[in-house]
């Protein structure tokens, strides 16, 4: 996004690095919490439960902080 006098600070910060938009943050948090909830359901494979719970918790954390290292790597 090119700088212009009408560009807001929030728009500039979202276009740089790995910062997520509010909609992306909501999606990460909701998706992460849903995945973590699925990881809490008892299953015969305990390792799968732990991986699902960990992945869900990480996605929810990433959504709550608003920073995505993968997006930062791609955008530079």
CHARMM internal coordinates of N, CA and C (Angstrom, degrees):
IC EDIT
DIST 1 N 1 CA 1.4491
DIST 1 CA 1 C 1.5195
ANGL 1 N 1 CA 1 C 107.61
DIST 1 C 2 N 1.2903
ANGL 1 CA 1 C 2 N 117.43
DIHE 1 N 1 CA 1 C 2 N 124.37
DIST 2 N 2 CA 1.4508
ANGL 1 C 2 N 2 CA 122.44
DIHE 1 CA 1 C 2 N 2 CA 178.90
DIST 2 CA 2 C 1.5207
ANGL 2 N 2 CA 2 C 109.77
DIHE 1 C 2 N 2 CA 2 C -77.13
DIST 2 C 3 N 1.3189
ANGL 2 CA 2 C 3 N 115.18
DIHE 2 N 2 CA 2 C 3 N 149.49
DIST 3 N 3 CA 1.4523
ANGL 2 C 3 N 3 CA 119.57
DIHE 2 CA 2 C 3 N 3 CA 179.85
DIST 3 CA 3 C 1.5224
ANGL 3 N 3 CA 3 C 110.22
DIHE 2 C 3 N 3 CA 3 C -76.48
DIST 3 C 4 N 1.2998
ANGL 3 CA 3 C 4 N 115.19
DIHE 3 N 3 CA 3 C 4 N 136.69
DIST 4 N 4 CA 1.4585
ANGL 3 C 4 N 4 CA 121.11
DIHE 3 CA 3 C 4 N 4 CA 172.05
DIST 4 CA 4 C 1.5231
ANGL 4 N 4 CA 4 C 106.99
DIHE 3 C 4 N 4 CA 4 C -141.93
DIST 4 C 5 N 1.3238
ANGL 4 CA 4 C 5 N 118.36
DIHE 4 N 4 CA 4 C 5 N 157.21
DIST 5 N 5 CA 1.4667
ANGL 4 C 5 N 5 CA 120.08
DIHE 4 CA 4 C 5 N 5 CA -178.51
DIST 5 CA 5 C 1.5269
ANGL 5 N 5 CA 5 C 113.82
DIHE 4 C 5 N 5 CA 5 C -59.22
DIST 5 C 6 N 1.3236
ANGL 5 CA 5 C 6 N 117.52
DIHE 5 N 5 CA 5 C 6 N -23.99
DIST 6 N 6 CA 1.4684
ANGL 5 C 6 N 6 CA 119.93
DIHE 5 CA 5 C 6 N 6 CA -178.70
DIST 6 CA 6 C 1.5287
ANGL 6 N 6 CA 6 C 112.48
DIHE 5 C 6 N 6 CA 6 C -91.32
DIST 6 C 7 N 1.3263
ANGL 6 CA 6 C 7 N 117.96
DIHE 6 N 6 CA 6 C 7 N -4.00
DIST 7 N 7 CA 1.4565
ANGL 6 C 7 N 7 CA 121.16
DIHE 6 CA 6 C 7 N 7 CA 178.78
DIST 7 CA 7 C 1.5231
ANGL 7 N 7 CA 7 C 108.99
DIHE 6 C 7 N 7 CA 7 C -72.74
DIST 7 C 8 N 1.3157
ANGL 7 CA 7 C 8 N 116.77
DIHE 7 N 7 CA 7 C 8 N 128.89
DIST 8 N 8 CA 1.4623
ANGL 7 C 8 N 8 CA 120.62
DIHE 7 CA 7 C 8 N 8 CA -179.14
DIST 8 CA 8 C 1.5215
ANGL 8 N 8 CA 8 C 110.09
DIHE 7 C 8 N 8 CA 8 C -80.63
DIST 8 C 9 N 1.3181
ANGL 8 CA 8 C 9 N 114.80
DIHE 8 N 8 CA 8 C 9 N 161.75
DIST 9 N 9 CA 1.4653
ANGL 8 C 9 N 9 CA 119.90
DIHE 8 CA 8 C 9 N 9 CA 178.44
DIST 9 CA 9 C 1.5288
ANGL 9 N 9 CA 9 C 110.58
DIHE 8 C 9 N 9 CA 9 C -60.44
DIST 9 C 10 N 1.3337
ANGL 9 CA 9 C 10 N 117.11
DIHE 9 N 9 CA 9 C 10 N -39.57
DIST 10 N 10 CA 1.4619
ANGL 9 C 10 N 10 CA 120.89
DIHE 9 CA 9 C 10 N 10 CA -179.00
DIST 10 CA 10 C 1.5223
ANGL 10 N 10 CA 10 C 110.61
DIHE 9 C 10 N 10 CA 10 C -64.14
DIST 10 C 11 N 1.3233
ANGL 10 CA 10 C 11 N 117.90
DIHE 10 N 10 CA 10 C 11 N -41.32
DIST 11 N 11 CA 1.4688
ANGL 10 C 11 N 11 CA 120.64
DIHE 10 CA 10 C 11 N 11 CA 179.09
DIST 11 CA 11 C 1.5220
ANGL 11 N 11 CA 11 C 110.60
DIHE 10 C 11 N 11 CA 11 C -64.42
DIST 11 C 12 N 1.3251
ANGL 11 CA 11 C 12 N 117.37
DIHE 11 N 11 CA 11 C 12 N -39.81
DIST 12 N 12 CA 1.4644
ANGL 11 C 12 N 12 CA 120.15
DIHE 11 CA 11 C 12 N 12 CA 178.60
DIST 12 CA 12 C 1.5112
ANGL 12 N 12 CA 12 C 111.02
DIHE 11 C 12 N 12 CA 12 C -66.20
DIST 12 C 13 N 1.3381
ANGL 12 CA 12 C 13 N 118.32
DIHE 12 N 12 CA 12 C 13 N -42.08
DIST 13 N 13 CA 1.4543
ANGL 12 C 13 N 13 CA 120.47
DIHE 12 CA 12 C 13 N 13 CA -178.17
DIST 13 CA 13 C 1.5235
ANGL 13 N 13 CA 13 C 111.56
DIHE 12 C 13 N 13 CA 13 C -70.03
DIST 13 C 14 N 1.3334
ANGL 13 CA 13 C 14 N 117.94
DIHE 13 N 13 CA 13 C 14 N -32.62
DIST 14 N 14 CA 1.4577
ANGL 13 C 14 N 14 CA 120.54
DIHE 13 CA 13 C 14 N 14 CA 178.47
DIST 14 CA 14 C 1.5192
ANGL 14 N 14 CA 14 C 111.60
DIHE 13 C 14 N 14 CA 14 C -71.24
DIST 14 C 15 N 1.3225
ANGL 14 CA 14 C 15 N 117.39
DIHE 14 N 14 CA 14 C 15 N -27.36
DIST 15 N 15 CA 1.4544
ANGL 14 C 15 N 15 CA 119.72
DIHE 14 CA 14 C 15 N 15 CA -177.47
DIST 15 CA 15 C 1.5208
ANGL 15 N 15 CA 15 C 112.15
DIHE 14 C 15 N 15 CA 15 C -83.29
DIST 15 C 16 N 1.3203
ANGL 15 CA 15 C 16 N 117.99
DIHE 15 N 15 CA 15 C 16 N -10.75
DIST 16 N 16 CA 1.4491
ANGL 15 C 16 N 16 CA 121.89
DIHE 15 CA 15 C 16 N 16 CA -177.91
DIST 16 CA 16 C 1.5207
ANGL 16 N 16 CA 16 C 110.54
DIHE 15 C 16 N 16 CA 16 C -106.15
DIST 16 C 17 N 1.3019
ANGL 16 CA 16 C 17 N 116.63
DIHE 16 N 16 CA 16 C 17 N 145.14
DIST 17 N 17 CA 1.4505
ANGL 16 C 17 N 17 CA 121.37
DIHE 16 CA 16 C 17 N 17 CA 173.00
DIST 17 CA 17 C 1.5079
ANGL 17 N 17 CA 17 C 113.92
DIHE 16 C 17 N 17 CA 17 C 62.44
DIST 17 C 18 N 1.3236
ANGL 17 CA 17 C 18 N 115.70
DIHE 17 N 17 CA 17 C 18 N -145.24
DIST 18 N 18 CA 1.4438
ANGL 17 C 18 N 18 CA 121.03
DIHE 17 CA 17 C 18 N 18 CA -174.79
DIST 18 CA 18 C 1.5003
ANGL 18 N 18 CA 18 C 114.81
DIHE 17 C 18 N 18 CA 18 C -110.26
DIST 18 C 19 N 1.3168
ANGL 18 CA 18 C 19 N 117.62
DIHE 18 N 18 CA 18 C 19 N 29.83
DIST 19 N 19 CA 1.4526
ANGL 18 C 19 N 19 CA 119.45
DIHE 18 CA 18 C 19 N 19 CA -178.81
DIST 19 CA 19 C 1.5241
ANGL 19 N 19 CA 19 C 110.96
DIHE 18 C 19 N 19 CA 19 C -79.97
DIST 19 C 20 N 1.3210
ANGL 19 CA 19 C 20 N 115.76
DIHE 19 N 19 CA 19 C 20 N 139.67
DIST 20 N 20 CA 1.4575
ANGL 19 C 20 N 20 CA 122.29
DIHE 19 CA 19 C 20 N 20 CA -176.79
DIST 20 CA 20 C 1.5247
ANGL 20 N 20 CA 20 C 110.74
DIHE 19 C 20 N 20 CA 20 C -94.88
DIST 20 C 21 N 1.3133
ANGL 20 CA 20 C 21 N 115.56
DIHE 20 N 20 CA 20 C 21 N 149.57
DIST 21 N 21 CA 1.4609
ANGL 20 C 21 N 21 CA 120.60
DIHE 20 CA 20 C 21 N 21 CA 175.12
DIST 21 CA 21 C 1.5340
ANGL 21 N 21 CA 21 C 108.61
DIHE 20 C 21 N 21 CA 21 C -74.49
DIST 21 C 22 N 1.3117
ANGL 21 CA 21 C 22 N 118.18
DIHE 21 N 21 CA 21 C 22 N 163.47
DIST 22 N 22 CA 1.4740
ANGL 21 C 22 N 22 CA 119.63
DIHE 21 CA 21 C 22 N 22 CA 178.69
DIST 22 CA 22 C 1.5325
ANGL 22 N 22 CA 22 C 113.36
DIHE 21 C 22 N 22 CA 22 C -57.70
DIST 22 C 23 N 1.3208
ANGL 22 CA 22 C 23 N 117.31
DIHE 22 N 22 CA 22 C 23 N -37.44
DIST 23 N 23 CA 1.4662
ANGL 22 C 23 N 23 CA 119.93
DIHE 22 CA 22 C 23 N 23 CA 177.79
DIST 23 CA 23 C 1.5181
ANGL 23 N 23 CA 23 C 112.07
DIHE 22 C 23 N 23 CA 23 C -66.25
DIST 23 C 24 N 1.3306
ANGL 23 CA 23 C 24 N 116.66
DIHE 23 N 23 CA 23 C 24 N -40.23
DIST 24 N 24 CA 1.4628
ANGL 23 C 24 N 24 CA 120.84
DIHE 23 CA 23 C 24 N 24 CA 177.75
DIST 24 CA 24 C 1.5254
ANGL 24 N 24 CA 24 C 110.53
DIHE 23 C 24 N 24 CA 24 C -66.03
DIST 24 C 25 N 1.3219
ANGL 24 CA 24 C 25 N 116.03
DIHE 24 N 24 CA 24 C 25 N -40.61
DIST 25 N 25 CA 1.4601
ANGL 24 C 25 N 25 CA 119.51
DIHE 24 CA 24 C 25 N 25 CA 178.91
DIST 25 CA 25 C 1.5279
ANGL 25 N 25 CA 25 C 111.14
DIHE 24 C 25 N 25 CA 25 C -60.97
DIST 25 C 26 N 1.3265
ANGL 25 CA 25 C 26 N 116.67
DIHE 25 N 25 CA 25 C 26 N -43.29
DIST 26 N 26 CA 1.4652
ANGL 25 C 26 N 26 CA 120.46
DIHE 25 CA 25 C 26 N 26 CA 179.17
DIST 26 CA 26 C 1.5192
ANGL 26 N 26 CA 26 C 110.83
DIHE 25 C 26 N 26 CA 26 C -62.55
DIST 26 C 27 N 1.3211
ANGL 26 CA 26 C 27 N 116.12
DIHE 26 N 26 CA 26 C 27 N -42.56
DIST 27 N 27 CA 1.4694
ANGL 26 C 27 N 27 CA 120.32
DIHE 26 CA 26 C 27 N 27 CA -179.70
DIST 27 CA 27 C 1.5293
ANGL 27 N 27 CA 27 C 110.87
DIHE 26 C 27 N 27 CA 27 C -63.67
DIST 27 C 28 N 1.3302
ANGL 27 CA 27 C 28 N 117.26
DIHE 27 N 27 CA 27 C 28 N -42.19
DIST 28 N 28 CA 1.4638
ANGL 27 C 28 N 28 CA 120.40
DIHE 27 CA 27 C 28 N 28 CA 178.83
DIST 28 CA 28 C 1.5268
ANGL 28 N 28 CA 28 C 111.06
DIHE 27 C 28 N 28 CA 28 C -63.37
DIST 28 C 29 N 1.3278
ANGL 28 CA 28 C 29 N 117.27
DIHE 28 N 28 CA 28 C 29 N -44.96
DIST 29 N 29 CA 1.4609
ANGL 28 C 29 N 29 CA 120.26
DIHE 28 CA 28 C 29 N 29 CA -178.38
DIST 29 CA 29 C 1.5293
ANGL 29 N 29 CA 29 C 110.89
DIHE 28 C 29 N 29 CA 29 C -64.85
DIST 29 C 30 N 1.3292
ANGL 29 CA 29 C 30 N 116.65
DIHE 29 N 29 CA 29 C 30 N -48.65
DIST 30 N 30 CA 1.4740
ANGL 29 C 30 N 30 CA 119.37
DIHE 29 CA 29 C 30 N 30 CA -179.13
DIST 30 CA 30 C 1.5277
ANGL 30 N 30 CA 30 C 111.63
DIHE 29 C 30 N 30 CA 30 C -64.86
DIST 30 C 31 N 1.3094
ANGL 30 CA 30 C 31 N 116.97
DIHE 30 N 30 CA 30 C 31 N -44.00
DIST 31 N 31 CA 1.4692
ANGL 30 C 31 N 31 CA 120.55
DIHE 30 CA 30 C 31 N 31 CA 178.44
DIST 31 CA 31 C 1.5157
ANGL 31 N 31 CA 31 C 111.66
DIHE 30 C 31 N 31 CA 31 C -63.86
DIST 31 C 32 N 1.3269
ANGL 31 CA 31 C 32 N 116.16
DIHE 31 N 31 CA 31 C 32 N -42.41
DIST 32 N 32 CA 1.4584
ANGL 31 C 32 N 32 CA 120.17
DIHE 31 CA 31 C 32 N 32 CA 179.10
DIST 32 CA 32 C 1.5179
ANGL 32 N 32 CA 32 C 112.71
DIHE 31 C 32 N 32 CA 32 C -64.26
DIST 32 C 33 N 1.3217
ANGL 32 CA 32 C 33 N 116.36
DIHE 32 N 32 CA 32 C 33 N -41.81
DIST 33 N 33 CA 1.4668
ANGL 32 C 33 N 33 CA 119.38
DIHE 32 CA 32 C 33 N 33 CA 178.62
DIST 33 CA 33 C 1.5255
ANGL 33 N 33 CA 33 C 111.56
DIHE 32 C 33 N 33 CA 33 C -66.79
DIST 33 C 34 N 1.3302
ANGL 33 CA 33 C 34 N 116.21
DIHE 33 N 33 CA 33 C 34 N -37.87
DIST 34 N 34 CA 1.4726
ANGL 33 C 34 N 34 CA 119.19
DIHE 33 CA 33 C 34 N 34 CA 177.51
DIST 34 CA 34 C 1.5274
ANGL 34 N 34 CA 34 C 110.65
DIHE 33 C 34 N 34 CA 34 C -65.49
DIST 34 C 35 N 1.3303
ANGL 34 CA 34 C 35 N 116.71
DIHE 34 N 34 CA 34 C 35 N -41.86
DIST 35 N 35 CA 1.4636
ANGL 34 C 35 N 35 CA 120.32
DIHE 34 CA 34 C 35 N 35 CA 178.99
DIST 35 CA 35 C 1.5292
ANGL 35 N 35 CA 35 C 111.10
DIHE 34 C 35 N 35 CA 35 C -65.78
DIST 35 C 36 N 1.3253
ANGL 35 CA 35 C 36 N 116.42
DIHE 35 N 35 CA 35 C 36 N -41.01
DIST 36 N 36 CA 1.4593
ANGL 35 C 36 N 36 CA 119.89
DIHE 35 CA 35 C 36 N 36 CA 177.98
DIST 36 CA 36 C 1.5296
ANGL 36 N 36 CA 36 C 111.22
DIHE 35 C 36 N 36 CA 36 C -64.74
DIST 36 C 37 N 1.3236
ANGL 36 CA 36 C 37 N 116.81
DIHE 36 N 36 CA 36 C 37 N -37.65
DIST 37 N 37 CA 1.4680
ANGL 36 C 37 N 37 CA 120.01
DIHE 36 CA 36 C 37 N 37 CA 177.40
DIST 37 CA 37 C 1.5269
ANGL 37 N 37 CA 37 C 110.74
DIHE 36 C 37 N 37 CA 37 C -64.09
DIST 37 C 38 N 1.3280
ANGL 37 CA 37 C 38 N 116.47
DIHE 37 N 37 CA 37 C 38 N -38.40
DIST 38 N 38 CA 1.4713
ANGL 37 C 38 N 38 CA 119.38
DIHE 37 CA 37 C 38 N 38 CA 176.68
DIST 38 CA 38 C 1.5243
ANGL 38 N 38 CA 38 C 110.76
DIHE 37 C 38 N 38 CA 38 C -65.70
DIST 38 C 39 N 1.3194
ANGL 38 CA 38 C 39 N 117.15
DIHE 38 N 38 CA 38 C 39 N -32.37
DIST 39 N 39 CA 1.4547
ANGL 38 C 39 N 39 CA 120.68
DIHE 38 CA 38 C 39 N 39 CA 178.17
DIST 39 CA 39 C 1.5160
ANGL 39 N 39 CA 39 C 113.41
DIHE 38 C 39 N 39 CA 39 C -70.49
DIST 39 C 40 N 1.3099
ANGL 39 CA 39 C 40 N 116.86
DIHE 39 N 39 CA 39 C 40 N -19.60
DIST 40 N 40 CA 1.4662
ANGL 39 C 40 N 40 CA 120.88
DIHE 39 CA 39 C 40 N 40 CA 179.21
DIST 40 CA 40 C 1.5215
ANGL 40 N 40 CA 40 C 112.66
DIHE 39 C 40 N 40 CA 40 C -81.30
DIST 40 C 41 N 1.3277
ANGL 40 CA 40 C 41 N 117.02
DIHE 40 N 40 CA 40 C 41 N -16.52
DIST 41 N 41 CA 1.4628
ANGL 40 C 41 N 41 CA 120.49
DIHE 40 CA 40 C 41 N 41 CA -178.97
DIST 41 CA 41 C 1.5372
ANGL 41 N 41 CA 41 C 109.45
DIHE 40 C 41 N 41 CA 41 C -71.65
DIST 41 C 42 N 1.3289
ANGL 41 CA 41 C 42 N 117.44
DIHE 41 N 41 CA 41 C 42 N 129.66
DIST 42 N 42 CA 1.4719
ANGL 41 C 42 N 42 CA 119.72
DIHE 41 CA 41 C 42 N 42 CA -178.57
DIST 42 CA 42 C 1.5305
ANGL 42 N 42 CA 42 C 112.11
DIHE 41 C 42 N 42 CA 42 C -62.99
DIST 42 C 43 N 1.3191
ANGL 42 CA 42 C 43 N 114.58
DIHE 42 N 42 CA 42 C 43 N 130.96
DIST 43 N 43 CA 1.4692
ANGL 42 C 43 N 43 CA 121.63
DIHE 42 CA 42 C 43 N 43 CA 176.97
DIST 43 CA 43 C 1.5257
ANGL 43 N 43 CA 43 C 107.70
DIHE 42 C 43 N 43 CA 43 C -137.89
DIST 43 C 44 N 1.3273
ANGL 43 CA 43 C 44 N 116.81
DIHE 43 N 43 CA 43 C 44 N 161.43
DIST 44 N 44 CA 1.4691
ANGL 43 C 44 N 44 CA 118.77
DIHE 43 CA 43 C 44 N 44 CA 179.22
DIST 44 CA 44 C 1.5367
ANGL 44 N 44 CA 44 C 113.04
DIHE 43 C 44 N 44 CA 44 C -64.05
DIST 44 C 45 N 1.3243
ANGL 44 CA 44 C 45 N 117.38
DIHE 44 N 44 CA 44 C 45 N -30.76
DIST 45 N 45 CA 1.4567
ANGL 44 C 45 N 45 CA 120.68
DIHE 44 CA 44 C 45 N 45 CA -177.38
DIST 45 CA 45 C 1.5308
ANGL 45 N 45 CA 45 C 109.68
DIHE 44 C 45 N 45 CA 45 C -95.12
DIST 45 C 46 N 1.3378
ANGL 45 CA 45 C 46 N 117.22
DIHE 45 N 45 CA 45 C 46 N 99.41
DIST 46 N 46 CA 1.4538
ANGL 45 C 46 N 46 CA 121.99
DIHE 45 CA 45 C 46 N 46 CA -176.98
DIST 46 CA 46 C 1.5304
ANGL 46 N 46 CA 46 C 112.09
DIHE 45 C 46 N 46 CA 46 C -66.63
DIST 46 C 47 N 1.3175
ANGL 46 CA 46 C 47 N 117.66
DIHE 46 N 46 CA 46 C 47 N -33.06
DIST 47 N 47 CA 1.4669
ANGL 46 C 47 N 47 CA 120.90
DIHE 46 CA 46 C 47 N 47 CA 179.40
DIST 47 CA 47 C 1.5298
ANGL 47 N 47 CA 47 C 110.95
DIHE 46 C 47 N 47 CA 47 C -63.57
DIST 47 C 48 N 1.3263
ANGL 47 CA 47 C 48 N 117.07
DIHE 47 N 47 CA 47 C 48 N -40.76
DIST 48 N 48 CA 1.4584
ANGL 47 C 48 N 48 CA 121.00
DIHE 47 CA 47 C 48 N 48 CA 177.29
DIST 48 CA 48 C 1.5271
ANGL 48 N 48 CA 48 C 111.03
DIHE 47 C 48 N 48 CA 48 C -63.21
DIST 48 C 49 N 1.3185
ANGL 48 CA 48 C 49 N 117.02
DIHE 48 N 48 CA 48 C 49 N -39.07
DIST 49 N 49 CA 1.4704
ANGL 48 C 49 N 49 CA 120.87
DIHE 48 CA 48 C 49 N 49 CA 176.40
DIST 49 CA 49 C 1.5254
ANGL 49 N 49 CA 49 C 110.81
DIHE 48 C 49 N 49 CA 49 C -60.93
DIST 49 C 50 N 1.3285
ANGL 49 CA 49 C 50 N 116.91
DIHE 49 N 49 CA 49 C 50 N -45.65
DIST 50 N 50 CA 1.4537
ANGL 49 C 50 N 50 CA 120.52
DIHE 49 CA 49 C 50 N 50 CA -178.75
DIST 50 CA 50 C 1.5294
ANGL 50 N 50 CA 50 C 112.00
DIHE 49 C 50 N 50 CA 50 C -65.91
DIST 50 C 51 N 1.3166
ANGL 50 CA 50 C 51 N 116.89
DIHE 50 N 50 CA 50 C 51 N -40.96
DIST 51 N 51 CA 1.4673
ANGL 50 C 51 N 51 CA 120.24
DIHE 50 CA 50 C 51 N 51 CA 178.22
DIST 51 CA 51 C 1.5275
ANGL 51 N 51 CA 51 C 111.25
DIHE 50 C 51 N 51 CA 51 C -64.37
DIST 51 C 52 N 1.3243
ANGL 51 CA 51 C 52 N 116.67
DIHE 51 N 51 CA 51 C 52 N -42.45
DIST 52 N 52 CA 1.4611
ANGL 51 C 52 N 52 CA 120.93
DIHE 51 CA 51 C 52 N 52 CA 179.32
DIST 52 CA 52 C 1.5239
ANGL 52 N 52 CA 52 C 110.85
DIHE 51 C 52 N 52 CA 52 C -65.71
DIST 52 C 53 N 1.3105
ANGL 52 CA 52 C 53 N 116.48
DIHE 52 N 52 CA 52 C 53 N -43.66
DIST 53 N 53 CA 1.4592
ANGL 52 C 53 N 53 CA 120.79
DIHE 52 CA 52 C 53 N 53 CA 178.30
DIST 53 CA 53 C 1.5281
ANGL 53 N 53 CA 53 C 111.17
DIHE 52 C 53 N 53 CA 53 C -62.86
DIST 53 C 54 N 1.3271
ANGL 53 CA 53 C 54 N 116.55
DIHE 53 N 53 CA 53 C 54 N -44.33
DIST 54 N 54 CA 1.4654
ANGL 53 C 54 N 54 CA 120.74
DIHE 53 CA 53 C 54 N 54 CA 179.38
DIST 54 CA 54 C 1.5205
ANGL 54 N 54 CA 54 C 112.86
DIHE 53 C 54 N 54 CA 54 C -64.49
DIST 54 C 55 N 1.3273
ANGL 54 CA 54 C 55 N 116.59
DIHE 54 N 54 CA 54 C 55 N -43.21
DIST 55 N 55 CA 1.4674
ANGL 54 C 55 N 55 CA 120.38
DIHE 54 CA 54 C 55 N 55 CA 178.99
DIST 55 CA 55 C 1.5226
ANGL 55 N 55 CA 55 C 110.81
DIHE 54 C 55 N 55 CA 55 C -64.49
DIST 55 C 56 N 1.3095
ANGL 55 CA 55 C 56 N 116.95
DIHE 55 N 55 CA 55 C 56 N -41.98
DIST 56 N 56 CA 1.4626
ANGL 55 C 56 N 56 CA 120.63
DIHE 55 CA 55 C 56 N 56 CA 178.56
DIST 56 CA 56 C 1.5148
ANGL 56 N 56 CA 56 C 112.18
DIHE 55 C 56 N 56 CA 56 C -64.33
DIST 56 C 57 N 1.3286
ANGL 56 CA 56 C 57 N 116.37
DIHE 56 N 56 CA 56 C 57 N -42.02
DIST 57 N 57 CA 1.4611
ANGL 56 C 57 N 57 CA 120.31
DIHE 56 CA 56 C 57 N 57 CA 178.93
DIST 57 CA 57 C 1.5267
ANGL 57 N 57 CA 57 C 110.70
DIHE 56 C 57 N 57 CA 57 C -64.70
DIST 57 C 58 N 1.3386
ANGL 57 CA 57 C 58 N 117.07
DIHE 57 N 57 CA 57 C 58 N -39.66
DIST 58 N 58 CA 1.4571
ANGL 57 C 58 N 58 CA 120.18
DIHE 57 CA 57 C 58 N 58 CA 178.87
DIST 58 CA 58 C 1.5318
ANGL 58 N 58 CA 58 C 111.53
DIHE 57 C 58 N 58 CA 58 C -65.10
DIST 58 C 59 N 1.3170
ANGL 58 CA 58 C 59 N 116.86
DIHE 58 N 58 CA 58 C 59 N -43.09
DIST 59 N 59 CA 1.4699
ANGL 58 C 59 N 59 CA 119.70
DIHE 58 CA 58 C 59 N 59 CA 178.59
DIST 59 CA 59 C 1.5297
ANGL 59 N 59 CA 59 C 111.04
DIHE 58 C 59 N 59 CA 59 C -63.25
DIST 59 C 60 N 1.3251
ANGL 59 CA 59 C 60 N 116.94
DIHE 59 N 59 CA 59 C 60 N -41.95
DIST 60 N 60 CA 1.4677
ANGL 59 C 60 N 60 CA 119.98
DIHE 59 CA 59 C 60 N 60 CA 178.30
DIST 60 CA 60 C 1.5275
ANGL 60 N 60 CA 60 C 110.74
DIHE 59 C 60 N 60 CA 60 C -64.37
DIST 60 C 61 N 1.3296
ANGL 60 CA 60 C 61 N 117.44
DIHE 60 N 60 CA 60 C 61 N -39.64
DIST 61 N 61 CA 1.4639
ANGL 60 C 61 N 61 CA 121.39
DIHE 60 CA 60 C 61 N 61 CA 177.37
DIST 61 CA 61 C 1.5235
ANGL 61 N 61 CA 61 C 110.78
DIHE 60 C 61 N 61 CA 61 C -63.81
DIST 61 C 62 N 1.3201
ANGL 61 CA 61 C 62 N 116.13
DIHE 61 N 61 CA 61 C 62 N -44.74
DIST 62 N 62 CA 1.4610
ANGL 61 C 62 N 62 CA 120.53
DIHE 61 CA 61 C 62 N 62 CA 179.78
DIST 62 CA 62 C 1.5169
ANGL 62 N 62 CA 62 C 110.78
DIHE 61 C 62 N 62 CA 62 C -62.75
DIST 62 C 63 N 1.3137
ANGL 62 CA 62 C 63 N 117.80
DIHE 62 N 62 CA 62 C 63 N -38.54
DIST 63 N 63 CA 1.4618
ANGL 62 C 63 N 63 CA 120.72
DIHE 62 CA 62 C 63 N 63 CA 176.72
DIST 63 CA 63 C 1.5150
ANGL 63 N 63 CA 63 C 112.29
DIHE 62 C 63 N 63 CA 63 C -68.17
DIST 63 C 64 N 1.3217
ANGL 63 CA 63 C 64 N 116.88
DIHE 63 N 63 CA 63 C 64 N -36.95
DIST 64 N 64 CA 1.4620
ANGL 63 C 64 N 64 CA 119.29
DIHE 63 CA 63 C 64 N 64 CA -178.86
DIST 64 CA 64 C 1.5292
ANGL 64 N 64 CA 64 C 112.05
DIHE 63 C 64 N 64 CA 64 C -72.14
DIST 64 C 65 N 1.3321
ANGL 64 CA 64 C 65 N 117.71
DIHE 64 N 64 CA 64 C 65 N -32.65
DIST 65 N 65 CA 1.4631
ANGL 64 C 65 N 65 CA 119.95
DIHE 64 CA 64 C 65 N 65 CA 178.02
DIST 65 CA 65 C 1.5214
ANGL 65 N 65 CA 65 C 111.88
DIHE 64 C 65 N 65 CA 65 C -81.70
DIST 65 C 66 N 1.3380
ANGL 65 CA 65 C 66 N 116.57
DIHE 65 N 65 CA 65 C 66 N -26.78
DIST 66 N 66 CA 1.4618
ANGL 65 C 66 N 66 CA 120.12
DIHE 65 CA 65 C 66 N 66 CA 178.76
DIST 66 CA 66 C 1.5057
ANGL 66 N 66 CA 66 C 114.20
DIHE 65 C 66 N 66 CA 66 C 81.37
DIST 66 C 67 N 1.3186
ANGL 66 CA 66 C 67 N 117.77
DIHE 66 N 66 CA 66 C 67 N 13.43
DIST 67 N 67 CA 1.4628
ANGL 66 C 67 N 67 CA 121.00
DIHE 66 CA 66 C 67 N 67 CA -179.20
DIST 67 CA 67 C 1.5145
ANGL 67 N 67 CA 67 C 109.71
DIHE 66 C 67 N 67 CA 67 C -122.04
DIST 67 C 68 N 1.3318
ANGL 67 CA 67 C 68 N 116.49
DIHE 67 N 67 CA 67 C 68 N 131.55
DIST 68 N 68 CA 1.4614
ANGL 67 C 68 N 68 CA 122.50
DIHE 67 CA 67 C 68 N 68 CA 179.33
DIST 68 CA 68 C 1.5192
ANGL 68 N 68 CA 68 C 108.68
DIHE 67 C 68 N 68 CA 68 C -120.04
DIST 68 C 69 N 1.3456
ANGL 68 CA 68 C 69 N 118.77
DIHE 68 N 68 CA 68 C 69 N 111.61
DIST 69 N 69 CA 1.4564
ANGL 68 C 69 N 69 CA 120.04
DIHE 68 CA 68 C 69 N 69 CA -179.27
DIST 69 CA 69 C 1.5249
ANGL 69 N 69 CA 69 C 113.77
DIHE 68 C 69 N 69 CA 69 C -64.05
DIST 69 C 70 N 1.3189
ANGL 69 CA 69 C 70 N 118.17
DIHE 69 N 69 CA 69 C 70 N -29.61
DIST 70 N 70 CA 1.4589
ANGL 69 C 70 N 70 CA 120.90
DIHE 69 CA 69 C 70 N 70 CA 178.07
DIST 70 CA 70 C 1.5299
ANGL 70 N 70 CA 70 C 109.90
DIHE 69 C 70 N 70 CA 70 C -67.34
DIST 70 C 71 N 1.3316
ANGL 70 CA 70 C 71 N 116.55
DIHE 70 N 70 CA 70 C 71 N -43.72
DIST 71 N 71 CA 1.4642
ANGL 70 C 71 N 71 CA 120.63
DIHE 70 CA 70 C 71 N 71 CA 177.91
DIST 71 CA 71 C 1.5333
ANGL 71 N 71 CA 71 C 110.42
DIHE 70 C 71 N 71 CA 71 C -63.70
DIST 71 C 72 N 1.3175
ANGL 71 CA 71 C 72 N 116.97
DIHE 71 N 71 CA 71 C 72 N -38.06
DIST 72 N 72 CA 1.4726
ANGL 71 C 72 N 72 CA 121.31
DIHE 71 CA 71 C 72 N 72 CA 178.11
DIST 72 CA 72 C 1.5122
ANGL 72 N 72 CA 72 C 110.82
DIHE 71 C 72 N 72 CA 72 C -63.96
DIST 72 C 73 N 1.3216
ANGL 72 CA 72 C 73 N 117.32
DIHE 72 N 72 CA 72 C 73 N -39.21
DIST 73 N 73 CA 1.4523
ANGL 72 C 73 N 73 CA 121.75
DIHE 72 CA 72 C 73 N 73 CA 179.24
DIST 73 CA 73 C 1.5156
ANGL 73 N 73 CA 73 C 111.39
DIHE 72 C 73 N 73 CA 73 C -65.90
DIST 73 C 74 N 1.3376
ANGL 73 CA 73 C 74 N 116.19
DIHE 73 N 73 CA 73 C 74 N -39.77
DIST 74 N 74 CA 1.4609
ANGL 73 C 74 N 74 CA 120.85
DIHE 73 CA 73 C 74 N 74 CA -178.87
DIST 74 CA 74 C 1.5317
ANGL 74 N 74 CA 74 C 111.07
DIHE 73 C 74 N 74 CA 74 C -71.82
DIST 74 C 75 N 1.3273
ANGL 74 CA 74 C 75 N 116.71
DIHE 74 N 74 CA 74 C 75 N -44.14
DIST 75 N 75 CA 1.4723
ANGL 74 C 75 N 75 CA 120.31
DIHE 74 CA 74 C 75 N 75 CA -177.42
DIST 75 CA 75 C 1.5171
ANGL 75 N 75 CA 75 C 113.17
DIHE 74 C 75 N 75 CA 75 C -77.66
DIST 75 C 76 N 1.3177
ANGL 75 CA 75 C 76 N 116.51
DIHE 75 N 75 CA 75 C 76 N -22.55
DIST 76 N 76 CA 1.4632
ANGL 75 C 76 N 76 CA 120.59
DIHE 75 CA 75 C 76 N 76 CA 177.58
DIST 76 CA 76 C 1.4352
ANGL 76 N 76 CA 76 C 115.75
DIHE 75 C 76 N 76 CA 76 C 80.93
END
COOR INIT
IC SEED 1 N 1 CA 1 C
IC BUILD
